[in-house]
Amino acid sequence: MTRVVGLTGGIGSGKSTVAALLRSLGAEVIDADAIVRELQAPGSPLLAEIVAEFKSSILDASGGLDREALGRLVFADAAKRARLDAIVHPKVGAEMARRLDEARRRGVPLVVLDVPLLLEGRRTGRGSAAQFPFDAIVVVHVPESVQLERQMRRDGRDREEALRRIRSQMPLDEKRALADHVIDNSGSLEKTEHEVRALYELLTRPARSA
């Protein structure tokens, strides 16, 4: 039987690192962000819908989506972000469901749905993965100060923009309270690897007979 786990976190939490570690241990990871990028490729119907809504200012010089420009637009305006979500989430959810069904047919023991706004979507019933039944929810947690520092260092954002993006999402402390399992990613990579390995062993442990 395939176990389905939802993996989420927040901007700068290191969720992608945890997803990569789970993949290296043998889990099949379905990455919502990667699917978004595939569906928004130049010339795609989804990109055309986004441009029709937000105009060509969100395109780069090659005609592809300028994710930073779009992000600045929607993270500063909740109504615009909701319109973007309404365009993107149904298509991403459908593709995730297709990949999950295919993994189940192959008998994959553990599938991880890597979804940044998983808990926000479940709260509203409108997220790309809101409809999936999960065997467990895993939250990657760090303090807000770490989220802020990582964004500023990694992405070159100023403090105001970094804080705006962090606070547009559900606080990680709230997500932690809703999780079945929490990975603390505020320390060393070795510590995170140890936590992820222990979690993987727990999630792939055979279920006990009644």
Secondary structure, DSSP 8 states (H G I E B T S, - for coil): --EEEEEE--TTS-HHHHHHHHHHHT-EEEEHHHHHHHHTSTT-HHHHHHHHHH-GGGB-TTSSB-HHHHHHHHHT-HHHHHHHHHHHHHHHHHHHHHHHHHHHHTT-SEEEEE-TTHHHHHHHT-STTTT---SEEEEEE--HHHHHHHHHHHH---HHHHHHHHHTS--HHHHHHH-SEEEE-SS-HHHHHHHHHHHHHHHTS-----
